[in-house]
Every structure is written in structure tokens, then in C-alpha cells.
Amino acid sequence: MPLSSLVAPEPDLDSAFAALGDPVRRALVTRLAQGDATVGELAEPFDLTPQAISHHVGVLRRCGLIEQRREGTRRPCRLRVDQLSLLGTWIDDQRRAWHDRLDALEQHLADKRAVR
């Protein structure tokens, strides 16, 4: 079995973070964290057309943060928490790396002061 089949694919962090760079899309993600909603329901609090909300939903869908399913005539959107948690994991990894670097710098400076 090739190694590539054993390794989970990397999330598309670039498109997900780019999608979340828009305040409307962040608000949609926040709303979907409360439960599934149709595009019409998502559009209610905004002064935007349903077509504009559909565009934002499409961006979030293409980067994997939400999914839509068909329930008769309804097409509710659902937040993909697994994908969102991958972003959180990446952020946590970066935070941990920077804390480690800052701790090492602090120790280095303390060692320098102790030598003087």
C-alpha cells in the first residue's frame, strides 16, 4: 500500500481562511454553529439578496466548511465542524510553536543575564 494512501489529506487552509476573511461568511458560520439553516433563513438578518447569500454559501461549500443537502424542496446548509476543527488545530499548533520559541528566547536571555 503506498504511503500516500495512509496519510490523511491536508485541509485546504488557504481557501478556508480566505473564505473566513469575509465578515458575512464568518457570520454565516456563526449562525450555522447554532443549527442547520436554508439560504433563505441565513439571509434574514442581512441586507443582502438571497443570491448574494447563495454566493457566500457557495464559497464556504467549495472550501469544505459547510455542506448542503436536499430534503424535498428544502436545501439546508450544515456546518462541517470537522473541517472547522482542523483550522483550530492548525491555529493551536502555530500558537504552541510560538510559545515554545518565546520560552526559548526568554531562557536564552536569562542565561545571558546570569553570565554577566
Backbone as a chain_set.jsonl record, in Angstrom:
{"seq": "MPLSSLVAPEPDLDSAFAALGDPVRRALVTRLAQGDATVGELAEPFDLTPQAISHHVGVLRRCGLIEQRREGTRRPCRLRVDQLSLLGTWIDDQRRAWHDRLDALEQHLADKRAVR", "coords": {"N": [[0.857, -1.182, 0.0], [0.673, 2.186, -0.922], [2.346, 4.946, 0.637], [1.039, 7.412, 0.428], [-1.655, 6.764, 0.522], [-2.058, 6.223, 3.154], [-1.785, 8.538, 4.546], [-3.618, 11.203, 5.803], [-5.375, 13.615, 3.835], [-4.272, 16.99, 3.588], [-6.049, 19.726, 4.989], [-7.611, 22.314, 3.037], [-6.29, 24.933, 3.84], [-5.72, 27.534, 2.947], [-7.899, 28.352, 1.246], [-9.991, 28.091, 3.06], [-9.311, 29.893, 5.167], [-9.26, 32.217, 3.642], [-11.932, 32.357, 2.866], [-13.091, 32.786, 5.357], [-12.206, 35.284, 5.837], [-14.032, 37.15, 5.134], [-16.556, 39.155, 6.546], [-19.322, 38.587, 6.357], [-19.393, 35.881, 5.678], [-18.156, 34.82, 7.956], [-20.154, 35.425, 9.793], [-22.195, 33.804, 8.801], [-21.114, 31.268, 9.305], [-21.039, 31.402, 12.089], [-23.805, 31.537, 12.584], [-24.598, 29.035, 11.541], [-23.374, 27.393, 13.347], [-25.182, 27.246, 15.343], [-27.145, 25.668, 14.345], [-28.643, 23.882, 11.562], [-29.606, 25.585, 8.512], [-31.545, 27.078, 5.897], [-30.72, 28.786, 2.8], [-32.41, 30.974, 2.551], [-33.18, 31.351, 5.234], [-30.692, 31.944, 6.294], [-30.247, 34.366, 5.062], [-31.962, 36.168, 6.268], [-31.111, 38.006, 8.506], [-29.53, 39.817, 7.152], [-28.904, 42.625, 4.994], [-28.944, 41.783, 2.316], [-29.305, 40.247, -0.885], [-30.945, 37.089, -1.503], [-29.491, 35.824, -3.515], [-26.922, 36.891, -3.199], [-26.289, 35.864, -0.681], [-26.362, 33.181, -1.363], [-24.103, 33.078, -2.989], [-22.065, 33.503, -1.051], [-22.504, 31.23, 0.515], [-21.819, 29.306, -1.373], [-19.058, 29.776, -1.625], [-18.203, 29.042, 0.957], [-18.989, 26.386, 0.888], [-17.415, 25.325, -1.212], [-14.855, 25.483, -0.097], [-15.086, 23.636, 1.83], [-16.174, 24.083, 4.361], [-18.902, 24.13, 4.861], [-21.823, 22.135, 4.136], [-24.426, 21.234, 1.867], [-27.603, 19.755, 1.738], [-30.273, 17.912, 0.224], [-33.606, 18.078, 1.097], [-36.438, 17.164, 0.237], [-38.03, 19.893, -1.045], [-36.462, 21.664, 0.239], [-33.15, 22.923, 0.922], [-31.125, 22.597, 3.164], [-28.317, 24.031, 4.876], [-25.349, 22.904, 6.449], [-22.964, 23.163, 8.995], [-19.662, 22.053, 8.731], [-18.203, 20.768, 11.155], [-15.981, 19.206, 11.627], [-14.159, 20.039, 9.673], [-13.866, 22.699, 10.412], [-12.703, 22.354, 12.892], [-10.221, 21.431, 12.108], [-9.013, 23.767, 11.249], [-8.84, 25.088, 13.679], [-7.08, 23.374, 14.991], [-4.767, 23.77, 13.471], [-4.266, 26.474, 14.07], [-3.855, 26.253, 16.842], [-1.523, 24.672, 16.832], [0.288, 26.489, 15.675], [0.256, 28.51, 17.605], [1.298, 27.103, 19.798], [3.884, 26.536, 18.828], [4.937, 29.134, 18.634], [4.822, 29.92, 21.325], [6.682, 28.124, 22.373], [8.996, 29.035, 21.062], [9.184, 31.621, 22.108], [9.51, 31.026, 24.817], [12.003, 29.747, 24.68], [13.582, 31.901, 23.839], [13.279, 33.596, 26.029], [14.538, 32.029, 27.997], [17.116, 31.961, 26.932], [17.835, 34.676, 27.102], [17.737, 34.991, 29.886], [19.791, 33.263, 30.624], [21.951, 34.644, 29.506], [21.908, 36.986, 31.066], [22.569, 35.873, 33.519], [25.21, 35.166, 33.176], [26.582, 37.534, 33.137]], "CA": [[0.0, 0.0, 0.0], [1.521, 3.373, -0.974], [2.299, 5.823, 1.796], [0.066, 8.48, 0.208], [-2.993, 6.324, 0.892], [-2.126, 6.149, 4.61], [-1.716, 9.882, 5.106], [-4.839, 11.978, 5.57], [-5.094, 14.812, 3.038], [-4.232, 18.264, 4.309], [-7.182, 20.599, 4.676], [-7.269, 23.457, 2.205], [-6.274, 26.05, 4.784], [-5.734, 28.823, 2.253], [-9.247, 28.743, 0.829], [-10.845, 28.224, 4.241], [-9.015, 31.164, 5.828], [-9.694, 33.296, 2.741], [-13.392, 32.424, 2.981], [-13.428, 33.357, 6.666], [-11.772, 36.68, 5.856], [-15.2, 37.99, 4.854], [-17.405, 39.189, 7.748], [-20.616, 37.927, 6.119], [-19.18, 34.432, 5.76], [-17.951, 34.484, 9.374], [-21.474, 35.471, 10.429], [-22.915, 32.606, 8.369], [-20.544, 30.148, 10.063], [-21.527, 31.56, 13.461], [-25.222, 31.149, 12.589], [-24.71, 27.6, 11.317], [-22.928, 26.71, 14.567], [-26.38, 27.087, 16.165], [-28.002, 24.659, 13.729], [-28.815, 23.939, 10.1], [-30.473, 26.646, 8.008], [-31.598, 27.239, 4.447], [-30.17, 30.062, 2.339], [-33.385, 31.993, 2.92], [-33.058, 31.597, 6.673], [-29.401, 32.607, 6.512], [-30.305, 35.723, 4.51], [-32.868, 37.026, 7.047], [-30.579, 39.148, 9.25], [-28.667, 40.64, 6.307], [-29.491, 43.472, 3.957], [-28.374, 41.228, 1.085], [-30.238, 39.408, -1.625], [-30.678, 35.65, -1.378], [-28.436, 35.448, -4.468], [-25.635, 37.238, -2.583], [-26.051, 34.869, 0.368], [-26.033, 31.934, -2.077], [-22.698, 33.184, -3.396], [-21.253, 33.279, 0.151], [-22.671, 29.814, 0.851], [-21.021, 28.567, -2.349], [-17.641, 29.906, -1.242], [-17.998, 28.204, 2.147], [-19.146, 24.995, 0.479], [-16.251, 24.911, -2.012], [-13.656, 25.297, 0.744], [-15.343, 22.487, 2.698], [-16.627, 24.432, 5.712], [-20.308, 23.772, 5.011], [-22.383, 21.245, 3.124], [-25.855, 21.38, 1.647], [-28.266, 18.506, 1.363], [-31.623, 18.105, -0.292], [-34.699, 17.483, 1.876], [-37.617, 17.557, -0.539], [-37.765, 21.158, -1.736], [-35.508, 22.444, 1.055], [-31.72, 22.601, 0.797], [-30.48, 23.166, 4.345], [-26.855, 24.062, 4.986], [-24.843, 22.379, 7.72], [-21.562, 23.444, 9.265], [-18.8, 20.867, 8.839], [-17.418, 21.045, 12.349], [-14.698, 18.519, 11.494], [-13.257, 20.9, 8.903], [-13.6, 23.879, 11.232], [-11.762, 21.98, 13.948], [-8.882, 21.344, 11.509], [-8.463, 25.125, 11.291], [-8.484, 25.331, 15.078], [-5.866, 22.594, 15.282], [-3.637, 24.461, 12.841], [-4.008, 27.676, 14.871], [-3.266, 25.802, 18.106], [-0.145, 24.249, 16.547], [1.091, 27.699, 15.482], [0.355, 29.17, 18.913], [2.224, 26.3, 20.601], [5.236, 26.738, 18.289], [5.397, 30.467, 19.023], [5.074, 29.914, 22.764], [7.957, 27.421, 22.562], [10.073, 29.94, 20.632], [9.314, 32.714, 23.08], [10.093, 30.441, 26.033], [13.432, 29.533, 24.416], [14.213, 33.218, 23.842], [13.308, 34.052, 27.427], [15.585, 31.258, 28.679], [18.394, 32.421, 26.398], [18.118, 35.991, 27.701], [18.004, 34.771, 31.309], [21.139, 32.684, 30.702], [22.894, 35.737, 29.197], [21.953, 37.859, 32.239], [23.224, 35.157, 34.59], [26.645, 35.117, 32.873], [27.161, 38.862, 33.369]], "C": [[0.898, 1.238, 0.0], [1.296, 4.26, 0.248], [1.237, 6.898, 1.64], [-1.349, 8.056, 0.599], [-3.16, 6.221, 2.403], [-2.177, 7.513, 5.271], [-2.998, 10.63, 4.772], [-4.5, 13.22, 4.767], [-5.12, 16.059, 3.917], [-5.487, 19.066, 3.994], [-6.705, 21.77, 3.824], [-7.347, 24.71, 3.067], [-6.38, 27.391, 4.084], [-7.145, 29.244, 1.881], [-10.175, 28.904, 2.029], [-10.586, 29.542, 4.962], [-9.425, 32.347, 4.954], [-11.211, 33.468, 2.83], [-13.792, 33.099, 4.287], [-12.934, 34.79, 6.823], [-12.91, 37.65, 5.597], [-16.141, 37.973, 6.063], [-18.774, 38.534, 7.557], [-20.452, 36.423, 6.255], [-18.896, 34.001, 7.194], [-19.288, 34.475, 10.113], [-22.308, 34.244, 10.041], [-22.416, 31.383, 9.128], [-21.034, 30.205, 11.508], [-22.986, 31.128, 13.564], [-25.378, 29.644, 12.44], [-24.191, 26.79, 12.504], [-24.111, 26.481, 15.511], [-27.32, 26.03, 15.607], [-28.129, 24.886, 12.233], [-29.782, 25.054, 9.713], [-30.442, 26.644, 6.484], [-30.971, 28.588, 4.087], [-31.116, 31.201, 2.707], [-33.313, 32.358, 4.398], [-31.748, 32.31, 6.997], [-29.439, 34.061, 6.075], [-31.083, 36.69, 5.399], [-32.199, 38.199, 7.765], [-29.751, 40.132, 8.41], [-29.474, 41.507, 5.359], [-28.848, 43.089, 2.621], [-29.43, 40.391, 0.406], [-29.946, 37.933, -1.338], [-29.586, 35.181, -2.335], [-27.051, 35.754, -3.889], [-25.287, 36.242, -1.48], [-25.689, 33.532, -0.266], [-24.579, 31.932, -2.536], [-21.787, 32.889, -2.199], [-21.32, 31.813, 0.586], [-21.83, 28.955, -0.096], [-19.535, 28.617, -2.026], [-17.346, 29.004, -0.048], [-18.12, 26.721, 1.812], [-17.911, 24.512, -0.28], [-14.996, 24.72, -1.168], [-13.886, 24.223, 1.806], [-15.849, 22.818, 4.09], [-18.108, 24.162, 5.94], [-20.699, 22.798, 3.919], [-23.873, 21.532, 3.023], [-26.409, 20.026, 1.262], [-29.677, 18.832, 0.901], [-32.597, 17.351, 0.616], [-36.0, 17.904, 1.215], [-37.288, 18.821, -1.318], [-36.794, 22.043, -0.968], [-34.082, 21.986, 0.793], [-30.976, 23.211, 1.985], [-28.95, 23.048, 4.276], [-26.472, 23.569, 6.371], [-23.365, 22.715, 7.828], [-20.808, 22.13, 9.373], [-17.798, 21.128, 9.957], [-16.048, 20.373, 12.269], [-13.694, 19.375, 10.733], [-12.891, 22.159, 9.693], [-12.597, 23.543, 12.326], [-10.345, 21.79, 13.403], [-8.21, 22.718, 11.494], [-8.02, 25.458, 12.711], [-7.22, 24.593, 15.48], [-4.64, 23.275, 14.702], [-3.263, 25.706, 13.653], [-3.352, 27.293, 16.196], [-1.811, 25.368, 17.926], [0.774, 25.463, 16.385], [1.307, 28.417, 16.813], [1.376, 28.439, 19.797], [3.666, 26.51, 20.132], [5.778, 28.099, 18.708], [5.645, 30.567, 20.517], [6.405, 29.225, 23.059], [9.131, 28.317, 22.176], [10.282, 31.069, 21.628], [9.885, 32.222, 24.405], [11.596, 30.227, 25.863], [14.174, 30.86, 24.411], [14.337, 33.743, 25.265], [14.406, 33.333, 28.208], [16.966, 31.702, 28.224], [18.781, 33.762, 27.022], [18.417, 35.866, 29.191], [19.404, 34.198, 31.496], [22.202, 33.752, 30.457], [23.035, 36.654, 30.406], [22.72, 37.191, 33.372], [24.735, 35.119, 34.4], [27.315, 36.433, 33.224], [27.506, 39.104, 34.774]], "O": [[1.797, 1.339, 0.835], [0.202, 4.312, 0.809], [0.591, 7.267, 2.622], [-2.161, 8.903, 0.97], [-4.287, 6.14, 2.891], [-2.571, 7.63, 6.432], [-3.416, 10.687, 3.615], [-3.451, 13.826, 4.985], [-5.899, 16.154, 4.865], [-5.939, 19.081, 2.849], [-5.54, 22.164, 3.885], [-8.331, 25.449, 3.033], [-7.059, 28.293, 4.575], [-7.551, 30.371, 2.168], [-11.055, 29.764, 2.015], [-11.531, 30.239, 5.332], [-9.885, 33.367, 5.467], [-11.712, 34.592, 2.864], [-14.731, 33.895, 4.314], [-13.214, 35.438, 7.831], [-12.763, 38.852, 5.82], [-16.489, 36.901, 6.557], [-19.327, 37.982, 8.508], [-21.282, 35.761, 6.879], [-19.341, 32.934, 7.614], [-19.525, 33.615, 10.961], [-23.044, 33.709, 10.869], [-23.217, 30.548, 9.549], [-21.402, 29.182, 12.084], [-23.368, 30.438, 14.509], [-26.196, 29.035, 13.129], [-24.539, 25.617, 12.647], [-24.046, 25.615, 16.384], [-28.2, 25.546, 16.319], [-27.77, 25.942, 11.712], [-30.665, 25.421, 10.489], [-29.448, 26.261, 5.866], [-30.725, 29.423, 4.958], [-30.671, 32.27, 3.126], [-33.379, 33.532, 4.762], [-31.704, 33.176, 7.871], [-28.744, 34.9, 6.648], [-30.893, 37.903, 5.303], [-32.691, 39.321, 7.64], [-29.322, 41.169, 8.918], [-30.59, 41.158, 4.973], [-28.296, 43.924, 1.905], [-30.346, 39.885, 1.053], [-28.825, 37.577, -0.973], [-28.839, 34.254, -2.021], [-26.116, 34.973, -4.066], [-24.136, 35.824, -1.353], [-24.811, 32.826, 0.23], [-23.906, 30.903, -2.479], [-20.842, 32.111, -2.321], [-20.309, 31.23, 0.979], [-21.202, 27.987, 0.333], [-18.835, 27.611, -2.141], [-16.348, 28.282, -0.045], [-17.421, 25.894, 2.397], [-17.414, 23.415, -0.022], [-14.158, 23.878, -1.493], [-12.988, 23.929, 2.595], [-15.948, 21.924, 4.93], [-18.535, 23.983, 7.081], [-20.005, 22.652, 2.913], [-24.496, 22.009, 3.971], [-25.767, 19.251, 0.553], [-30.196, 19.915, 1.169], [-32.438, 16.157, 0.87], [-36.597, 18.907, 1.606], [-36.381, 18.828, -2.15], [-36.354, 23.071, -1.483], [-33.834, 20.821, 0.484], [-30.282, 24.217, 1.839], [-28.392, 22.111, 3.706], [-27.192, 23.794, 7.344], [-22.611, 22.569, 6.866], [-21.267, 21.199, 10.034], [-16.7, 21.638, 9.731], [-15.065, 20.906, 12.782], [-12.519, 19.436, 11.098], [-11.752, 22.624, 9.646], [-11.736, 24.36, 12.65], [-9.373, 21.965, 14.137], [-7.001, 22.83, 11.698], [-6.955, 26.04, 12.919], [-6.39, 25.121, 16.22], [-3.598, 23.352, 15.353], [-2.083, 25.962, 13.894], [-2.396, 27.94, 16.624], [-0.965, 25.662, 18.77], [1.896, 25.471, 16.89], [2.412, 28.874, 17.108], [2.207, 29.066, 20.456], [4.57, 26.647, 20.956], [6.942, 28.215, 19.093], [6.588, 31.236, 20.939], [7.171, 29.692, 23.902], [10.143, 28.357, 22.876], [11.414, 31.428, 21.95], [10.661, 32.931, 25.046], [12.372, 30.489, 26.781], [15.289, 30.941, 24.928], [15.379, 34.27, 25.653], [15.122, 33.956, 28.992], [17.885, 31.809, 29.036], [19.929, 33.955, 27.423], [19.28, 36.58, 29.702], [20.123, 34.593, 32.414], [23.235, 33.766, 31.125], [24.146, 37.062, 30.746], [23.443, 37.86, 34.109], [25.471, 35.045, 35.384], [28.495, 36.451, 33.573], [28.001, 40.18, 35.111]]}, "num_chains": 1, "name": "protein.A"}
